[in-house]
């Protein structure tokens, strides 16, 4: 989606013993235990020759539908075909049943997809209670 934040639809889970991540409908992680969590994500976008100079790409962490951490904004400087990656991490104090999701923003004027490869990921780790 162009011009608005859209949730990343992570459709493959590597490790989720508590079934806390919904990879079918909401694409969010539901916090099972109150505590401090390390949240990490990385994404790669495909740039297009049609992306105008100034087109922005942003990755953000959302908690309960509210942006908690806005990642670095990447602005296209020259029209080029290629890739750009972004990684973000944050330690957050979360409460049981809080929801966490990763959203992306781009304003190219057209729909864009996250490029599927091994750099893309989203992880939640309970650090302490």
C-alpha positions in Angstrom: 0.0 0.0 0.0 1.3 3.4 -0.9 1.1 6.4 1.6 0.1 4.4 4.7 1.6 1.9 7.1 0.8 -1.7 6.3 1.3 -4.7 8.4 3.9 -7.2 7.2 2.3 -10.6 6.6 4.9 -13.0 7.9 3.5 -16.3 6.6 6.2 -18.7 7.7 7.1 -19.4 11.4 10.4 -21.0 12.3 9.9 -21.3 16.1 6.7 -20.5 18.0 6.1 -23.1 20.7 3.4 -21.1 22.4 1.5 -20.3 19.1 1.8 -16.6 20.0 2.1 -15.4 16.5 -0.9 -15.3 14.2 0.3 -15.9 10.6 -3.2 -16.3 9.2 -5.4 -13.4 10.0 -3.9 -10.6 12.2 -0.2 -11.1 11.5 0.7 -10.1 15.1 2.4 -11.5 18.1 0.3 -11.7 21.3 2.5 -11.3 24.4 2.0 -14.4 26.7 3.8 -13.1 29.8 4.3 -9.6 31.1 8.0 -8.6 30.9 10.8 -7.0 28.9 11.1 -8.2 25.3 13.7 -7.8 22.6 11.9 -7.1 19.3 13.9 -7.4 16.1 13.0 -7.2 12.5 14.8 -6.8 9.1 13.3 -6.3 5.7 14.4 -5.9 2.1 12.5 -3.9 -0.4 12.8 -4.0 -4.2 13.4 -0.5 -5.7 11.9 0.3 -9.0 13.1 2.7 -11.7 9.6 4.3 -11.4 10.3 5.3 -7.8 10.7 9.1 -7.8 13.5 10.8 -6.0 12.2 11.3 -2.4 10.2 8.1 -2.3 10.4 7.0 1.4 10.6 3.6 2.9 10.2 3.1 6.7 10.0 0.1 8.9 8.2 0.5 12.3 7.4 -1.6 15.4 3.7 -1.3 16.5 2.3 -2.3 19.9 -1.5 -2.5 20.3 -1.9 -0.7 17.0 0.2 2.3 18.0 3.6 3.0 16.5 6.2 2.4 19.3 9.4 2.7 17.3 9.9 4.3 13.9 12.9 3.0 12.1 15.2 5.0 9.9 13.6 6.6 6.9 15.3 5.7 3.6 14.7 8.2 0.8 15.4 7.3 -2.8 18.1 9.6 -4.0 18.2 8.5 -7.7 15.9 6.4 -9.8 17.5 2.9 -9.7 16.5 -0.7 -9.8 17.9 -2.6 -6.9 17.3 -3.4 -3.3 17.4 -1.7 0.1 17.3 -3.3 3.5 16.3 -2.0 6.9 16.8 -3.5 10.3 15.3 -2.3 13.6 15.3 -3.5 17.2 14.0 -2.4 20.5 13.6 -3.5 24.1 10.1 -3.0 25.2 8.2 -3.4 28.5 5.1 -5.3 27.5 2.0 -6.6 29.3 0.3 -10.0 28.8 -2.1 -9.8 25.8 -0.3 -6.8 24.2 0.0 -7.3 20.5 3.1 -6.5 18.4 3.4 -6.3 14.7 5.8 -4.9 12.1 4.6 -2.3 9.6 6.1 -0.7 6.6 5.5 2.6 4.9 6.3 3.7 1.4 5.0 6.5 -0.7 5.9 5.5 -4.2 2.3 5.9 -5.5 2.1 2.1 -6.3 1.9 -1.1 -4.3 5.3 -2.5 -3.4 6.2 -5.9 -2.0 8.8 -7.0 0.5 11.4 -9.1 -1.4 11.3 -12.7 -0.1 14.8 -13.8 1.0 16.8 -14.8 4.0 17.3 -11.3 5.3 13.6 -10.8 6.2 12.6 -11.7 9.7 10.7 -10.8 12.9 11.6 -12.1 16.3 10.4 -11.7 19.9 12.5 -12.7 22.9 11.5 -12.5 26.5 14.5 -11.0 28.4 13.1 -10.8 31.9 9.9 -10.6 33.9 
